[in-house]
Amino acid sequence: PTAPPWSFGHRPSYVAPRTGPPRTDPEASAASLRTLVVRYLSGFGPASVADVAQFAMVPRSRARAALADLGGELDRLEGPEGEELFDLPDAPRPDATTPAPPRLMAMWDSVLLAYADRGRVLPPAYRRVVIRANGDVLPTLLVDGYVAGVWRPVDGGIEATAFHPLSEDVWEGLAVEARSLVRFLAGREPEVYRRYAHWWSRLPDATVRLLAGG
């Protein structure tokens, strides 16, 4: 941004640093990574070494070392494919049959980006539609814990595009979310993703509904 509060449409401005980045203290760096791992697991656990490395943007060797250093502070679990997973001892772990209510997830939501295997939340068939070639990650409909479509604010409410058929109960749950979101955006920026509207012209054929606000 080149002007307050958040500017778009201007050429980026850069300033060269006077000196290079300071050399870090290896022990302080390792301690910081351990803190980050704990914070990450509190929001996104259980997770694998690969997941931690993906989120922290560090080599897997560093992620593995941080998890090993945390040792008894973490629970070790077995994933569905036999992979080792890590989590905090007091973390909630709902039963697999626990219903997940419909949700409207924001652009670039960490739920879609926090794991090495994005298929955990994002079905492979929808990945190229949701994650665009330039890195934009569209706002999504989350149904039963999986991406089922995309959404955007428009005049009159929230336009929801479903990539596969949804039940009326699910649509009603999304409508509840939409009403809450429209109220939240009303005093801010009602069409917050207007700048990214061009992506919607490239979506595949799908079911589109306007979820009214208010």
C-alpha positions in Angstrom: 0.0 0.0 0.0 1.2 3.5 -0.8 -1.6 5.5 0.8 -3.8 5.0 3.9 -5.6 2.9 4.8 -5.0 0.2 2.2 -4.2 1.3 -1.4 -4.6 -0.7 -4.6 -3.9 0.3 -8.1 -0.6 2.1 -7.6 2.9 0.9 -8.5 4.5 -0.8 -5.6 7.1 1.3 -3.7 10.3 -0.3 -2.4 13.2 1.0 -0.2 16.5 -0.7 -0.2 17.8 -1.6 3.3 20.9 0.1 4.6 22.3 -3.2 5.8 21.7 -6.9 5.3 19.5 -8.9 7.6 21.1 -9.6 11.0 22.5 -13.0 11.7 20.2 -14.9 14.1 21.0 -16.7 17.3 20.5 -20.4 16.5 19.2 -21.1 20.0 16.8 -18.2 19.9 15.7 -19.2 16.4 15.0 -22.8 17.6 13.1 -21.6 20.6 11.0 -19.3 18.4 10.1 -22.2 16.1 9.0 -24.3 19.0 6.7 -21.5 20.2 5.3 -21.2 16.6 4.7 -25.0 16.5 2.7 -24.9 19.7 0.6 -22.0 18.5 0.1 -23.7 15.1 -1.0 -27.0 16.7 -3.4 -25.1 19.0 -5.3 -23.9 15.9 -4.7 -26.7 13.3 -3.6 -29.9 15.1 -3.3 -32.8 14.7 -0.6 -32.2 12.1 2.4 -34.0 10.6 6.0 -32.9 10.2 5.2 -32.0 6.6 2.3 -29.8 7.8 4.4 -28.0 10.3 7.1 -27.4 7.7 4.5 -26.1 5.2 3.0 -23.7 7.7 6.2 -22.4 9.2 8.0 -22.3 5.8 11.0 -24.1 7.1 12.8 -27.3 6.0 11.2 -30.5 7.3 14.4 -31.2 9.2 13.8 -28.1 11.3 10.2 -28.9 11.8 11.1 -32.5 12.9 13.7 -31.1 15.3 11.3 -28.7 16.9 8.7 -31.4 17.4 11.3 -33.7 18.9 12.5 -30.9 21.3 8.9 -30.5 22.5 8.8 -34.2 23.3 6.5 -35.0 26.1 4.6 -31.7 25.7 2.8 -33.2 22.7 0.6 -36.2 22.0 1.7 -38.5 19.2 -1.2 -39.9 17.1 -1.6 -42.1 14.1 -3.3 -40.7 11.0 -5.7 -42.5 8.6 -2.8 -43.6 6.4 -0.5 -44.6 9.3 1.4 -41.3 9.3 2.6 -39.8 12.6 0.6 -36.8 13.8 1.3 -34.4 16.6 -1.2 -32.4 18.8 -1.5 -30.7 22.1 -2.6 -32.9 25.0 -5.6 -30.8 25.9 -6.7 -30.2 22.3 -10.3 -31.0 21.4 -10.7 -34.0 19.1 -14.3 -34.4 18.0 -15.6 -37.8 17.0 -15.5 -38.4 13.3 -19.3 -38.5 13.2 -19.6 -35.0 14.8 -21.5 -32.7 12.3 -19.6 -29.8 10.9 -21.9 -26.8 10.3 -21.8 -24.9 6.9 -19.3 -22.0 7.0 -18.3 -19.1 4.7 -14.5 -19.1 4.7 -12.5 -16.0 3.8 -10.0 -15.5 0.9 -6.7 -17.1 1.8 -8.1 -18.7 4.9 -5.5 -20.6 6.8 -7.8 -23.7 7.0 -7.0 -24.2 3.3 -3.4 -23.3 3.5 -2.2 -24.8 6.8 -1.5 -28.3 5.7 1.0 -29.9 3.2 -1.9 -32.1 1.9 -4.6 -29.6 1.0 -6.9 -32.5 0.1 -7.6 -32.7 3.8 -10.1 -29.8 3.3 -10.0 -29.0 -0.4 -11.1 -31.8 -2.8 -8.6 -32.3 -5.6 -11.3 -31.7 -8.3 -11.8 -28.2 -7.0 -8.3 -27.2 -6.3 -7.5 -25.3 -9.5 -10.9 -23.5 -9.3 -10.3 -22.3 -5.8 -6.5 -21.7 -5.9 -5.8 -19.6 -8.9 -2.6 -19.7 -10.9 -1.4 -16.4 -9.4 -1.8 -17.6 -5.9 -5.2 -16.1 -5.1 -7.3 -18.4 -2.9 -11.0 -17.7 -3.4 -13.5 -17.4 -0.5 -15.1 -20.8 -0.1 -18.2 -22.6 1.1 -17.3 -25.2 3.7 -19.8 -28.1 4.0 -19.2 -31.0 6.3 -15.6 -29.9 6.6 -14.8 -29.8 2.9 -14.8 -27.1 0.3 -18.1 -27.3 -1.7 -18.0 -24.0 -3.6 -17.1 -20.3 -3.5 -18.9 -17.1 -2.5 -18.6 -13.3 -2.8 -20.5 -10.3 -1.5 -22.8 -8.6 -4.1 -25.5 -6.0 -4.0 -28.3 -7.6 -1.9 -26.4 -10.2 0.0 -23.9 -13.1 -0.6 -23.7 -14.9 -4.0 -22.9 -18.5 -3.3 -21.7 -20.9 -6.0 -21.9 -24.6 -5.2 -19.8 -27.0 -7.2 -22.1 -30.0 -6.4 -25.7 -30.3 -5.2 -26.4 -29.2 -1.6 -29.3 -30.1 0.5 -31.8 -27.4 1.5 -30.7 -27.8 5.2 -27.1 -26.9 4.0 -28.4 -23.9 2.0 -30.3 -22.7 5.1 -27.2 -23.0 7.2 -25.2 -21.0 4.6 -28.0 -18.4 4.6 -27.6 -17.9 8.3 -23.9 -17.4 7.8 -24.6 -14.9 5.0 -27.0 -12.8 7.1 -24.4 -12.5 9.8 -21.6 -11.7 7.4 -23.7 -9.0 5.6 -24.3 -7.3 9.0 -20.6 -7.5 9.8 -19.6 -5.9 6.4 -22.3 -3.2 6.4 -20.2 -0.6 8.3 -17.0 -1.6 6.6 -16.7 -2.6 2.9 -19.9 -4.4 1.7 -18.3 -5.7 -1.5 -14.9 -6.5 0.1 -13.8 -8.8 -2.8 -14.9 -6.6 -5.6 -11.3 -6.4 -6.8 -11.3 -10.1 -7.6 -14.6 -10.3 -9.5 -12.8 -11.3 -12.7 -12.3 -14.8 -11.2 -16.0 -15.4 -11.1 -16.3 -15.2 -14.9 -14.0 -18.2 -15.1 -15.8 -20.5 -12.8 -17.2 -23.8 -14.2 -21.0 -24.3 -14.6 -22.5 -24.6 -11.1 -25.5 -23.8 -8.9 -25.6 -20.1 -7.9 -27.9 -18.7 -5.2 -28.2 -15.2 -3.8 -28.3 -15.5 0.0 -30.0 -12.3 1.1 -28.6 -10.2 3.9 -30.4 -8.5 6.7 
